[in-house]
């Protein structure tokens, strides 16, 4: 068991046997991307789960292959590391295919371990297929559990057997020492209390193959995401909570975001949706740009999409060390011309591969976290809004009559108006509040209350 109080259950098996489908079935929601194609899951996916009131961490792996390409070897290494951290293993095998050479090699790997292993004989959709499941006794890992991850058949019995194998739960921590959620699943500490302090979330976004996963691994100090020179390696959002002097920070590595016109397969579409969802749930987005390619049209569109979501952006010009003096001057000119709408967003020059310049990021995030907790006197809020309205009145006679900051984490302002404000004008007011109150790279929320006549 890890430092987290919840036991760890790892789903293992060769590619395309239904591991992600089983994970989604256990969770009761579509958490992992599922497609009938080998190798869709490449990184470890770590989420919270519960059965019979027993919480545990569920880790979906990218599949284990005894040989293959460099990328496949890295995926297999991730699976082996997950097994080493496990308290129990669900070994998923396709019962309709029977025992393959890859299954036997995985079984040999699991036999050398000391943790309990349950064999999930998947794709047993009805009683006529149950006989095929018993062939899996030949794996030497005990009786298989016939299940259909797609239809849910037999998964309850499998989970009953699983929780019986898990370590006894440890005592709950004392009330004066709240536990920090490190599973990378939820977004808040303190259970279902919506007012509980959230973990500051930072998403790493950008085009495919610009160095996002390399940066992610450097920031968390662990080779958590698969890094390879093949575009599109990360297919899902992977997150890890890191303890820092300023409190815990959740870093989320997202799939490369292509233009919609270039998303021509189901997996890439769902990866794109997950990346956008991660941005929408983040407090700050790190937009990683390959400085050797300059600011592309796609980089510009991604920045516009993130900005439209109201998520502050820190621009990271990666591979900076490769550029000569003329190249650096040209890239900075492109930033000024093509990303001008980002205003005073921080621009950092870094090398995710060597780590050069990455040290600048934490002070930037520290400032963002400080701003995240900021409270502004009501008088100052109204001064800023009065000056903004004098400089640019709202259309159709709309006006902010009075405003106050109702909450922090992030700064949330309530505007009392005489009529509805156009979304574009609200964006203008948000920018003025951010600039004049020097809130930097932190989100701002505006709530509009129209005064009743």
Buried (B, 14 or more C-beta within 10 A) or exposed (E): BEEBBBBBBBBBBBBBBBBBBBBBBBBEEEBBBBBEEEBBBBBBBBBBBBBEEBBBBBBBBBBBBBEEEEBBEBBBBBBEBBBEBBBBBBBBBBBBBEBEEBBBBBBEBBEEEEBBBBBBBBBBBEEEBBEBBEBBBEBEBEEBBBBBBBBEBBBEEBBEBBBEBBEEEEEEEEEEEEEEBBBBBBEBBEEEEEEEBBBBBBBBBBBBBBBBBBBBBBBBEEBBBBBBEEEBBBBBBBBBBBEEEBEBBBBBBBBBBBEEEEBEEBBBBBBBEBBBBBBEBBBBBBBBBBBBBBBBEBBBBBBEBBBEBBBBBBBBBBBBEEBEEEBBEBBBEBBEEBBEEBEEBBBBBBBBBEEEBBEBBBEBBBBBBEBBBBEBEEEEBBEBBEEBBEEEEBEEEBBBEBBBBEEEBBBBBBBBBBEEBEEEBBBBBBBBBBBBBEBBBBBBEBEBEBEEE
